[in-house]
Amino acid sequence: MSKEESAKFNSKNSLQGKVALVTGAAQGIGKAIAKRLVDEGAEVVIADVALERASSVAGELSIKRKTIAVKADVSSSKDVKELFSVVDREFGRLDILVNNAGILLKGRFEEVTEEMWDRTMAVNLKGPFLCGKGALRLMPKGGRIINITSIDGKVVYYHGHHVPYGVSKAGIIMLTRIMAVELASYGINVNAIAPGVVRTEISAGSMDDPAHLKEITDEIPLGRLASPEEIAGAVVFLSSKDASYLTGSTIFVDGGWTTH
């Protein structure tokens, strides 16, 4: 393959010139998504409650493309309004929104407090709702909204007590379907990605236990955890022209976990 053919092949799903916003992008899956979008040519807004970490990521990625960090709690309508004002001021539009921000508060059903429930729903479910509404006015010519859900939205995760988390992630799957129908007339495709167990800073502690790791991987047909970069690859696909006729779907990037 010549250099010219190789360049053409590699640019097939290029996001050159696109503007993307990734929430919860200061670490883990969100950081990997932001990095991959930049690698594909997009300019990226990194939104996170941890501004120092977000700024560090933005500084690292801005060497390649314009990348900025904004402090935002996606459960706050005030923060979300300010976030999209910054996007409008800095870029004038938005092409890709990745609703990745989320929290996991563990507890058995009888132990889960009202505060734990409300906070989880506010970040994990209200956040994508608020950000989706914010993105709508900055996508006058259409765009892509990608909601990060989880296998917890389809199956009960027996290895942890994910009560409000699982319910919130199931809600994202339905929210994705509803948004896809409601926003189709605006030329906006809305899809979701449901990761399985991903090796990140947050999961590293529990996955360092060989017995627990084996218990988990025994349930995964591919026999291993996912990397954040593998989730990012699915985001790039859903952001690309190759996914132009795909909307309202949830892609399970789970190594086959939910096949059984």
C-alpha positions in Angstrom: 0.0 0.0 0.0 1.4 3.4 -1.0 1.7 6.3 1.4 -1.1 8.0 -0.5 -3.4 5.0 -0.2 -2.5 4.5 3.5 -3.3 8.1 4.3 -6.7 7.8 2.5 -7.4 4.6 4.4 -6.5 6.1 7.8 -8.7 9.1 7.2 -11.8 7.1 6.4 -13.3 7.9 9.8 -11.5 11.1 10.3 -13.1 13.7 12.5 -11.0 16.5 11.1 -12.5 19.9 11.9 -15.2 18.6 14.3 -15.8 20.0 17.7 -16.5 17.6 20.5 -17.4 17.8 24.2 -16.6 14.9 26.5 -18.0 15.0 30.1 -16.1 13.3 32.9 -12.9 13.4 30.8 -10.3 14.0 33.4 -9.4 10.3 33.7 -10.3 6.8 32.7 -12.7 6.2 29.8 -13.4 9.8 29.3 -9.7 10.7 29.0 -9.2 7.9 26.5 -12.2 9.1 24.5 -10.9 12.7 24.5 -7.5 11.6 23.4 -8.8 9.4 20.6 -11.1 12.2 19.3 -8.1 14.5 19.2 -6.1 11.9 17.4 -8.9 11.7 14.8 -8.7 15.5 14.2 -11.4 16.9 16.5 -11.1 19.9 18.8 -12.2 18.9 22.2 -13.8 20.4 25.3 -13.0 18.4 28.5 -15.6 18.9 31.1 -15.1 17.6 34.6 -15.7 18.5 38.3 -11.9 17.9 38.8 -10.6 21.0 37.0 -6.9 20.5 37.9 -6.9 17.0 36.3 -9.0 18.1 33.4 -6.6 21.0 32.7 -3.7 18.6 32.8 -5.3 16.4 30.2 -6.2 19.4 28.0 -2.6 20.7 28.3 -1.4 17.3 27.1 -3.8 17.1 24.2 -3.6 20.8 23.1 -0.2 20.0 21.5 -2.1 18.4 18.7 -5.5 20.3 18.6 -7.3 23.1 20.4 -8.4 21.5 23.6 -9.8 23.3 26.6 -10.9 22.3 30.1 -14.1 23.5 31.8 -15.1 22.7 35.4 -18.7 21.5 35.4 -21.0 19.4 37.5 -23.4 17.9 34.9 -26.1 17.5 37.6 -26.2 21.3 37.9 -28.3 23.2 35.3 -26.3 26.3 36.1 -23.0 24.6 35.5 -24.3 23.0 32.3 -25.6 26.3 31.0 -22.2 27.9 31.6 -20.4 24.9 30.0 -22.3 25.3 26.8 -21.8 29.0 26.8 -18.1 28.4 26.9 -18.4 25.9 24.0 -20.4 28.5 22.0 -17.9 31.3 22.8 -14.8 29.2 22.0 -16.0 27.3 19.0 -19.4 28.6 17.9 -20.9 25.1 17.4 -20.8 21.5 18.6 -20.6 18.4 16.4 -20.2 15.6 19.0 -21.4 15.3 22.6 -20.2 12.3 24.6 -22.1 12.0 27.9 -19.5 10.1 29.9 -19.7 11.6 33.4 -21.0 9.3 36.0 -20.6 8.1 39.6 -20.9 4.7 41.3 -22.1 4.6 44.9 -22.2 1.0 46.1 -24.5 -0.5 48.7 -26.9 -3.3 49.2 -30.6 -2.4 48.6 -31.3 -2.1 52.3 -28.2 0.1 52.8 -28.8 2.6 49.9 -29.8 6.0 51.3 -32.1 8.5 49.6 -29.1 10.8 49.2 -27.1 8.1 47.4 -30.1 7.4 45.1 -30.7 11.1 44.3 -27.1 11.9 43.7 -26.6 9.0 41.4 -29.7 9.8 39.3 -28.7 13.5 39.2 -25.2 12.8 37.8 -25.8 9.7 35.7 -29.3 10.4 34.3 -30.1 14.0 34.7 -26.7 15.0 33.5 -27.1 13.5 30.0 -30.6 15.0 29.8 -29.3 18.5 30.6 -26.3 18.2 28.3 -28.4 16.9 25.5 -30.6 20.0 25.7 -27.5 22.2 25.8 -26.1 20.5 22.8 -29.3 20.9 20.8 -29.0 24.6 20.2 -25.3 24.2 19.2 -26.1 21.6 16.5 -28.2 23.5 14.0 -26.8 21.4 11.1 -27.0 18.1 13.0 -24.6 16.2 15.1 -23.9 13.1 17.2 -24.8 12.5 20.8 -23.2 9.4 22.4 -24.4 8.4 25.9 -22.1 6.1 27.9 -24.2 3.6 29.8 -23.1 0.1 31.1 -23.8 -3.6 31.1 -25.5 -2.7 34.4 -28.3 -1.2 32.4 -29.1 -4.6 31.0 -28.0 -7.2 33.5 -27.6 -7.3 37.3 -24.0 -7.1 38.2 -23.7 -9.8 40.9 -20.1 -8.9 41.9 -21.0 -5.5 43.4 -24.0 -3.8 44.9 -24.9 -1.3 42.1 -28.5 -0.5 43.0 -28.9 3.1 41.9 -26.1 2.9 39.4 -27.8 0.0 37.5 -31.1 1.7 37.4 -29.6 5.0 36.2 -27.7 3.1 33.4 -30.9 1.4 32.3 -32.5 4.8 32.2 -29.8 6.0 29.9 -30.6 3.3 27.4 -34.2 4.4 27.3 -33.3 8.1 27.3 -31.1 7.3 24.2 -34.0 5.8 22.4 -36.3 8.6 23.2 -33.7 11.3 22.2 -33.0 9.4 19.0 -36.7 9.7 18.0 -37.2 13.2 19.2 -34.0 14.7 17.7 -34.0 12.9 14.4 -35.7 15.8 12.7 -32.8 18.0 13.8 -30.3 15.7 12.0 -28.9 14.5 15.3 -28.0 10.8 15.7 -28.2 9.6 19.3 -26.7 6.3 20.4 -25.2 4.7 23.5 -22.2 2.6 24.4 -22.5 0.0 27.2 -19.0 -0.9 28.4 -18.3 -4.1 30.3 -15.7 -4.1 33.0 -13.0 -1.7 32.1 -9.5 -1.5 33.6 -9.3 2.1 34.8 -7.9 4.0 37.8 -11.2 3.4 39.6 -11.4 -0.3 39.0 -7.7 -1.0 39.5 -8.0 -1.6 43.3 -10.5 -4.4 43.1 -9.0 -5.9 40.0 -5.6 -6.2 41.7 -7.0 -9.1 43.7 -6.3 -12.2 41.5 -9.2 -14.2 42.9 -11.7 -11.4 42.2 -10.2 -10.8 38.7 -10.6 -14.5 37.8 -14.2 -14.4 39.1 -14.9 -11.5 36.7 -13.0 -12.7 33.7 -14.5 -16.2 33.9 -17.8 -14.6 33.0 -16.4 -12.8 29.9 -16.2 -14.9 26.8 -13.1 -13.0 25.6 -11.5 -13.8 29.0 -10.2 -10.3 29.9 -11.2 -6.8 30.9 -11.6 -4.0 28.4 -9.1 -1.1 28.0 -10.4 2.5 27.9 -9.1 2.8 24.4 -11.5 0.0 23.2 -14.4 2.1 24.4 -13.0 5.1 22.7 -12.8 3.2 19.5 -16.6 2.7 19.6 -17.1 6.4 20.2 -15.1 7.2 17.1 -17.2 4.8 15.0 -20.5 6.4 16.2 -19.0 9.8 15.5 -18.0 8.9 12.0 -19.8 8.9 8.6 -19.9 5.1 8.8 -22.5 5.4 11.5 -24.7 7.9 9.7 -27.7 5.6 9.5 -27.4 4.4 13.1 -29.5 6.0 15.8 -31.3 4.8 18.9 -29.0 1.9 19.4 -26.9 0.7 22.3 -23.6 -1.0 21.4 -22.4 -3.4 24.1 -18.6 -3.3 24.2 -18.4 -6.0 26.9 -16.3 -8.9 25.6 -19.5 -10.9 25.2 -20.6 -10.6 28.9 -24.3 -9.9 28.1 -24.5 -12.9 25.7 -25.4 -15.1 28.6 
